[in-house]
Amino acid sequence: MIDDPFVEEVHSAREQIWGDCVGNWSQVFERWETIAISHPDRTVDPAEIRENRDRSSALQHGFNKS
């Protein structure tokens, strides 16, 4: 497996959050939400991803979905 510093950082952050939340999923989700609100430039809107995917698919199939 290739060592990737970015992947290692993500894994480390995930383990830190899980440990801080003592394995409580509700706390994990609350923590993620807090982080997302604190760093809006680092989050992705799922609706935007779907819209871009749908637009790309429509264009590939010859439909103009503007």
C-alpha positions as CSV (number, residue, x, y, z in Angstrom):
1,M,0.0,0.0,0.0
2,I,1.2,3.5,-0.9
3,D,1.9,5.8,2.1
4,D,-0.1,9.0,1.6
5,P,0.3,11.8,4.2
6,F,-3.2,13.2,3.4
7,V,-4.9,9.8,3.9
8,E,-2.9,9.3,7.1
9,E,-4.1,12.7,8.4
10,V,-7.7,11.8,7.6
11,H,-7.4,8.4,9.4
12,S,-5.7,10.1,12.4
13,A,-8.4,12.8,12.6
14,R,-11.2,10.1,12.4
15,E,-9.6,8.0,15.1
16,Q,-9.2,11.2,17.3
17,I,-12.9,12.1,16.9
18,W,-14.0,8.5,17.6
19,G,-11.9,8.4,20.7
20,D,-13.0,11.8,21.9
21,C,-16.6,10.7,21.4
22,V,-16.1,7.4,23.2
23,G,-17.7,5.5,20.4
24,N,-21.0,7.4,20.7
25,W,-22.4,7.9,17.2
26,S,-24.6,10.8,18.2
27,Q,-21.5,12.7,19.5
28,V,-19.5,11.8,16.4
29,F,-22.2,13.3,14.1
30,E,-22.5,16.4,16.3
31,R,-18.8,16.8,16.2
32,W,-18.7,16.4,12.4
33,E,-21.5,19.0,12.1
34,T,-19.6,21.4,14.3
35,I,-16.5,21.0,12.2
36,A,-18.4,21.4,8.9
37,I,-20.0,24.7,10.2
38,S,-16.6,25.9,11.3
39,H,-15.0,25.2,8.0
40,P,-17.5,25.7,5.2
41,D,-14.7,26.0,2.6
42,R,-13.8,22.4,3.4
43,T,-17.2,20.8,3.0
44,V,-19.1,19.6,-0.1
45,D,-22.8,19.9,-0.5
46,P,-24.2,16.5,-1.6
47,A,-27.0,18.3,-3.6
48,E,-24.3,20.1,-5.6
49,I,-22.5,16.8,-6.3
50,R,-25.8,15.3,-7.6
51,E,-26.5,18.3,-9.7
52,N,-23.0,18.2,-11.3
53,R,-23.2,14.4,-11.8
54,D,-26.7,14.7,-13.4
55,R,-25.6,17.6,-15.7
56,S,-22.5,15.6,-16.7
57,S,-24.6,12.5,-17.5
58,A,-27.1,14.5,-19.5
59,L,-24.4,16.1,-21.5
60,Q,-22.7,12.7,-22.2
61,H,-26.0,11.4,-23.5
62,G,-26.7,14.4,-25.7
63,F,-29.3,16.2,-23.5
64,N,-28.9,19.8,-22.6
65,K,-29.9,20.0,-19.0
66,S,-29.1,23.7,-18.4
